[in-house]
């Protein structure tokens, strides 16, 4: 986003240098020159002129005979006339009231103090949604799927915001995504495409009616970068991210957020081993793995990739953009080959690579001890899931020896259903009990569950790791 202060100076020095060049000649109409600048820059310039800031600078330039130019006199008089007689002409987006913005959004989105000064709990209460929480490393993500009131005149699928401590640092409003907005048996037609375009246009026009015309920007980087429309108001940036047949998302960030699309990189300097926890019962697991809840849609693959990228320090990504790159179908569902191909494209820009990992305790142990995540393809049957959740609950408080005896008595799982394909993360192991720690993209209840190693081998389809390069 262009810095309005610098833009004012750039505009002013353009005018001043032009005036000096034309000194002694016929005056050049000030309003014609103003046409070269956007309304917000011109309005800001006039406000500063009216306040006396730029008049002082004109006085300084007067030492170089600038004030002798008839152009300067006409320009100054015209500028003050506009400020006095046409005050609305100098109104910039920053002057739009909170009530006006909330009225446009159709919800109590903003307080007088601003989102970034709101406490997360106060913000959630003001909105009135039923939020669920998920840990994302040192941050928390609050998300609500019960958005019944239209926002900016359009139906929203999800409202979510991230925060750390008492500070909110980002808000996303998902108006459309092909996972939630369409079923697995749905197909695109001209009517659905037209409606999606109509919604995106309506949201854009609503924002422009309040904040003025948008500028161009970029969100994300590499293969996951997207072009966005950007509006600025006070200390907020509003980025409308629209990809046809994929998603419509409004992202709200602080005014210092970079919208230049410059690449993020995996944090190679970080000591990933420091996040590995070791318990007395033999449990070894990676702590602080970001949680992304895929919801009811078949986005296990894209949600898992998002979790991996955020774990390695890549913040400006989400599963909806990943779904586009990986060719995820309407309603969800991603093939193994498409996922691996998409991951290779995405990860190369972030200095990550697909590493070696096998469904063997030694291989899993090596990756986990190094703080490296292991992605696991499996057949997630009902029988497997029920046993995983029951074992995770039952093992609490039991000694490693007693629990190992209990596991040895459990029967082998039945043949897996070939239609139950799934992907999740392996983030831990226990050599004493012969278990692996598994994390699914199903919310906090599935952040760390334990699976008997024999069961894991029964449903296994393959593993790989994701490591910095």
C-alpha positions in Angstrom: 0.0 0.0 0.0 1.3 3.4 -0.9 2.3 5.6 2.0 -0.1 8.6 1.9 2.4 10.9 3.6 5.0 10.2 1.0 2.4 10.5 -1.8 1.5 14.0 -0.5 5.1 15.1 -0.7 5.6 13.5 -4.1 2.6 15.4 -5.4 3.7 18.6 -3.8 7.2 18.6 -5.1 5.9 17.7 -8.5 3.7 20.9 -8.3 6.5 23.0 -6.9 9.2 22.0 -9.4 6.7 22.5 -12.2 5.8 26.0 -10.9 9.4 27.0 -10.8 10.0 25.8 -14.3 7.0 27.8 -15.6 7.7 30.9 -13.5 7.1 34.0 -15.5 4.8 32.3 -18.0 1.1 31.9 -18.1 -0.3 30.2 -15.1 -1.1 26.5 -15.4 -4.5 25.4 -14.0 -4.1 23.8 -10.6 -7.1 21.5 -11.0 -5.8 20.1 -14.2 -2.6 19.1 -12.5 -4.6 17.6 -9.6 -6.1 15.2 -12.0 -2.8 13.3 -12.0 -3.4 12.2 -8.4 -6.0 10.0 -6.8 -8.7 11.7 -4.8 -7.4 10.5 -1.5 -3.9 12.0 -2.1 -5.4 15.2 -3.4 -7.8 15.4 -0.4 -4.9 14.7 2.0 -2.8 17.4 0.3 -5.6 20.0 0.6 -6.2 19.1 4.3 -2.6 19.7 5.0 -2.6 22.9 3.0 -5.6 24.1 4.9 -3.9 23.2 8.2 -0.9 25.4 7.3 1.7 22.6 6.9 2.3 23.0 3.2 1.8 26.8 3.3 5.0 26.9 5.4 6.8 24.8 2.9 5.6 27.2 0.1 7.0 30.0 2.2 10.4 28.4 2.3 10.4 27.9 -1.4 9.5 31.6 -1.7 13.2 32.3 -1.0 13.8 30.9 -4.5 11.3 33.3 -6.0 8.6 30.6 -5.9 6.1 33.0 -4.4 6.7 35.4 -7.3 5.2 32.9 -9.7 1.6 33.9 -10.5 0.9 30.1 -10.6 1.6 29.8 -6.9 -0.8 32.5 -6.0 -3.6 31.0 -8.2 -2.8 27.5 -6.9 -2.9 28.5 -3.3 -6.1 30.5 -3.7 -7.8 27.7 -5.6 -6.8 25.1 -3.0 -8.2 27.1 -0.1 -11.4 27.7 -2.1 -11.9 24.0 -2.6 -11.2 23.3 1.1 -13.7 26.0 2.2 -16.5 25.6 -0.4 -16.2 21.9 -1.2 -15.1 20.2 2.0 -16.3 16.8 0.8 -13.8 16.9 -1.9 -11.0 16.7 0.6 -12.6 13.8 2.6 -10.3 10.8 2.7 -11.1 7.2 3.8 -9.5 7.9 7.2 -12.4 10.3 8.0 -15.1 7.7 7.5 -16.8 7.1 10.8 -17.0 3.8 12.6 -20.8 3.8 12.4 -20.6 4.2 8.6 -18.2 1.3 8.3 -20.2 -0.9 10.6 -23.4 0.0 8.6 -21.7 -1.0 5.4 -20.5 -4.3 6.9 -23.9 -5.0 8.4 -22.3 -6.2 11.7 -20.6 -4.5 14.7 -17.2 -5.1 13.2 -15.4 -2.1 14.6 -15.2 -0.2 17.9 -14.0 3.4 18.2 -10.7 2.1 19.5 -10.2 -0.1 16.5 -9.9 -3.9 16.1 -6.2 -4.0 17.0 -6.9 -2.5 20.4 -9.9 -4.7 21.0 -9.4 -7.6 23.4 -10.3 -10.9 21.6 -13.1 -11.8 24.1 -14.7 -8.4 23.7 -14.4 -8.6 19.9 -16.0 -12.0 19.9 -18.9 -10.9 22.2 -19.6 -7.9 20.1 -19.9 -10.0 17.0 -22.2 -12.5 18.8 -21.0 -15.6 16.9 -20.3 -19.0 18.5 -16.5 -19.2 18.2 -14.4 -22.2 18.5 -10.7 -22.0 19.2 -7.5 -23.6 17.8 -3.9 -23.2 18.7 -1.6 -22.1 16.0 1.9 -22.2 17.5 2.1 -19.2 19.9 -1.1 -17.8 18.5 -4.8 -18.7 18.8 -7.4 -18.9 16.0 -11.0 -18.2 16.7 -13.5 -19.3 14.0 -17.2 -19.3 13.7 -19.4 -21.1 11.1 -22.7 -19.8 12.3 -22.6 -16.5 10.4 -26.3 -15.9 9.7 -26.3 -12.2 9.1 -25.0 -11.1 5.6 -21.7 -9.2 5.7 -21.2 -6.5 3.1 -24.5 -7.6 1.6 -23.3 -11.2 0.9 -23.6 -14.5 2.7 -20.5 -15.5 4.6 -19.4 -19.1 5.2 -17.0 -18.4 8.1 -15.6 -15.6 10.2 -12.3 -16.1 11.9 -9.6 -14.0 13.6 -6.2 -14.7 15.0 -4.7 -13.3 18.2 -1.7 -13.6 20.5 -2.3 -12.8 24.1 -4.8 -9.9 24.2 -3.9 -8.6 20.7 -5.8 -9.4 17.5 -3.6 -9.5 14.4 -5.8 -10.6 11.6 -9.4 -11.2 10.5 -10.6 -13.3 7.6 -14.2 -13.4 6.3 -14.8 -16.4 4.0 -17.7 -15.7 1.7 -17.3 -18.6 -0.6 -15.0 -21.7 -0.8 -15.6 -24.7 -3.0 -15.3 -27.0 -0.1 -18.1 -25.6 2.0 -20.2 -23.8 -0.6 -20.5 -26.8 -2.9 -21.2 -30.5 -2.4 -19.0 -33.3 -3.7 -21.6 -34.1 -6.3 -22.0 -30.5 -7.4 -20.6 -29.3 -10.7 -20.0 -25.8 -12.0 -22.4 -24.2 -14.4 -22.9 -20.7 -15.8 -25.4 -19.8 -13.1 -23.1 -20.7 -10.2 -20.1 -18.9 -11.8 -22.3 -15.8 -12.5 -23.5 -15.8 -8.9 -19.9 -16.0 -7.6 -18.9 -13.1 -9.8 -21.9 -11.1 -8.7 -21.1 -11.6 -5.0 -17.5 -10.6 -5.5 -18.5 -7.5 -7.4 -21.1 -6.6 -4.8 -18.6 -6.9 -1.9 -16.1 -4.8 -3.9 -18.6 -2.1 -4.7 -19.7 -1.9 -1.1 -16.2 -1.4 0.2 -15.5 1.2 -2.5 -18.6 3.1 -1.6 -17.1 3.6 1.9 -13.4 3.7 1.3 -13.0 4.9 -2.3 -11.5 3.0 -5.2 -9.1 0.2 -4.3 -5.5 -0.2 -5.2 -3.8 -3.4 -6.3 -1.8 -5.6 -4.0 -0.7 -9.2 -3.5 -1.3 -11.7 -0.7 1.1 -14.6 -0.1 4.1 -15.5 -2.2 5.4 -18.0 -4.6 2.8 -20.4 -6.1 0.4 -19.5 -3.4 0.4 -15.8 -4.2 -2.8 -14.1 -5.3 -3.7 -10.6 -6.6 -6.0 -8.7 -4.3 -7.9 -5.4 -4.2 -6.8 -3.3 -1.3 -8.6 -0.6 0.6 -7.2 1.4 3.5 -9.1 2.9 6.5 -7.3 4.2 9.6 -5.0 1.5 10.7 -6.6 -1.3 8.7 -6.0 -2.8 5.3 -8.9 -4.6 3.6 -7.8 -7.2 1.0 -10.4 -8.8 -1.2 -9.0 -12.1 -2.5 -11.2 -13.6 -5.3 -10.3 -16.6 -7.4 -13.1 -17.7 -9.7 -14.5 -21.2 -8.9 -12.3 -21.3 -5.8 -13.0 -18.7 -3.1 -14.0 -15.2 -2.1 -12.2 -14.0 1.1 -11.9 -10.6 2.7 -8.7 -10.4 4.7 -8.3 -7.5 7.2 -4.8 -6.8 8.5 -2.9 -3.9 10.1 -1.8 -1.0 8.0 1.8 -2.1 8.2 1.0 -5.4 6.5 3.1 -5.9 3.3 1.0 -6.3 0.2 3.9 -6.6 -2.2 3.9 -10.3 -2.5 7.5 -10.7 -1.4 8.4 -14.2 -0.5 8.3 -15.8 2.9 10.9 -18.4 3.8 11.0 -21.3 6.2 12.7 -20.2 9.4 16.0 -22.1 9.1 17.5 -20.4 12.1 14.8 -21.7 14.4 15.8 -24.6 16.7 13.0 -27.0 15.9 14.4 -29.6 18.3 13.6 -27.2 21.2 9.9 -27.8 20.5 10.2 -31.6 21.1 8.7 -32.6 24.5 9.6 -35.8 26.4 7.3 -37.2 29.1 8.1 -39.7 31.9 5.9 -42.4 30.3 8.0 -42.3 27.1 5.8 -40.0 25.0 7.9 -37.9 22.7 6.1 -35.3 20.6 6.4 -32.0 18.8 4.6 -29.2 20.6 3.1 -26.0 19.1 2.0 -27.6 15.8 -0.6 -25.1 14.4 -4.2 -26.5 14.2 -6.4 -25.9 11.2 -9.9 -27.3 11.3 -11.0 -28.6 7.9 -14.7 -28.7 9.1 -17.1 -31.0 7.3 -15.4 -30.7 3.9 -12.9 -33.1 2.5 -10.0 -30.7 3.0 -7.8 -32.9 5.1 -4.9 -32.7 2.5 -5.0 -28.9 2.1 -5.5 -28.3 5.8 -2.5 -30.5 6.6 -0.3 -28.6 4.1 -1.4 -25.3 5.7 -0.5 -26.6 9.1 3.0 -27.7 7.9 3.7 -24.4 6.2 2.6 -22.4 9.3 4.7 -24.6 11.5 7.8 -23.7 9.5 7.0 -20.0 9.7 5.0 -19.4 6.5 2.1 -17.3 7.8 0.3 -15.9 4.7 -1.3 -19.1 3.4 -4.6 -20.9 3.9 -6.2 -24.2 2.8 -8.4 -22.5 0.2 -5.5 -21.2 -1.8 -3.7 -24.6 -1.4 -6.9 -26.3 -2.6 -6.6 -24.4 -5.8 -3.0 -25.3 -6.3 -3.6 -29.0 -5.5 -6.7 -29.3 -7.7 -9.0 -30.2 -4.8 -12.5 -31.0 -6.1 -15.8 -29.3 -5.2 -16.8 -30.3 -1.7 -13.3 -31.5 -1.1 -11.1 -34.5 -2.0 -7.5 -34.4 -3.3 -5.6 -37.2 -5.0 -2.3 -38.2 -3.7 -0.4 -37.4 -6.9 -2.1 -34.0 -7.2 -1.2 -33.2 -3.5 2.4 -34.1 -3.9 2.7 -32.2 -7.2 1.0 -29.1 -5.5 3.2 -29.4 -2.5 6.4 -29.5 -4.5 5.3 -26.3 -6.4 4.4 -24.5 -3.2 7.3 -25.6 -1.0 10.1 -24.8 -3.4 9.4 -21.1 -3.1 9.5 -21.3 0.7 12.8 -23.2 0.8 11.1 -26.4 2.0 11.5 -29.9 0.4 9.8 -33.2 0.7 12.1 -35.5 2.7 12.3 -39.2 3.4 10.1 -40.9 6.0 8.9 -44.5 6.3 6.3 -46.3 8.4 9.0 -47.6 10.6 9.6 -46.6 14.2 13.3 -45.7 13.6 12.4 -43.4 10.7 9.6 -41.7 12.6 11.8 -41.3 15.7 14.6 -39.6 13.7 12.2 -37.1 12.2 10.4 -36.3 15.4 13.6 -36.0 17.4 14.7 -33.3 14.8 11.4 -31.5 15.2 10.3 -32.4 11.6 6.7 -33.2 10.8 5.7 -36.4 9.0 2.8 -36.4 6.7 0.8 -39.7 6.6 -1.5 -41.1 4.0 -3.8 -43.7 5.5 -7.2 -45.4 5.2 -9.1 -43.8 8.1 -11.9 -46.3 8.8 -14.6 -45.8 11.5 -13.0 -48.7 13.4 -9.6 -47.1 13.3 -10.9 -43.7 14.4 -12.9 -45.1 17.3 -10.0 -47.1 18.6 -7.6 -44.1 18.3 -9.9 -41.8 20.3 -10.7 -44.5 23.0 -7.1 -45.4 23.4 -6.0 -41.8 23.7 -8.5 -41.3 26.5 -7.8 -44.6 28.3 -4.0 -44.3 28.3 -4.1 -41.2 30.5 -2.7 -42.0 34.0 -1.6 -45.5 33.1 2.0 -46.5 33.4 3.9 -47.3 30.2 4.3 -51.0 31.2 0.6 -51.5 32.0 -0.6 -49.6 28.9 1.8 -51.7 26.7 0.2 -54.9 28.1 -3.3 -53.5 27.3 -2.3 -52.7 23.7 -0.9 -56.1 23.1 -4.3 -57.7 23.9 -6.1 -55.6 21.3 -7.1 -57.4 18.1 -5.9 -56.5 14.7 -8.0 -54.0 12.8 -10.2 -55.4 10.0 -9.4 -54.8 6.3 -9.4 -51.1 5.6 -12.1 -49.5 3.4 -10.4 -48.2 0.2 -12.8 -45.2 0.1 -11.7 -43.9 3.5 -8.5 -42.1 2.3 -7.1 -39.5 4.6 -4.0 -37.5 5.4 -2.8 -36.3 8.8 0.4 -35.6 10.7 2.6 -37.9 12.7 4.1 -35.7 15.5 5.1 -38.1 18.1 6.1 -41.7 19.2 6.5 -43.9 22.2 9.0 -46.7 21.9 7.9 -48.2 25.3 4.3 -48.7 24.3 4.9 -49.0 20.5 2.6 -46.1 19.6 2.8 -43.1 17.3 1.4 -39.6 18.1 -1.0 -38.4 15.4 -2.5 -35.0 14.8 -5.6 -34.6 12.6 -7.1 -31.4 11.2 -10.3 -31.9 13.2 -9.9 -29.2 15.8 -8.2 -29.2 19.2 -9.8 -32.5 20.2 -7.6 -34.2 17.6 -4.4 -32.1 18.2 -2.6 -35.1 19.6 -4.0 -38.7 19.7 -2.2 -42.0 20.0 -2.3 -44.9 17.6 -1.0 -48.5 18.2 1.9 -49.0 15.8 0.4 -52.3 14.5 -2.8 -50.4 13.7 -0.9 -47.7 11.9 0.8 -50.4 9.7 -2.6 -51.9 8.9 -4.1 -48.7 7.5 -0.9 -47.2 6.1 -0.7 -45.9 2.5 2.6 -44.0 2.7 4.5 -41.3 4.5 6.8 -38.4 3.7 8.4 -35.5 5.7 8.6 -31.8 5.0 11.9 -30.2 5.9 13.7 -26.9 5.4 16.4 -26.9 2.7 
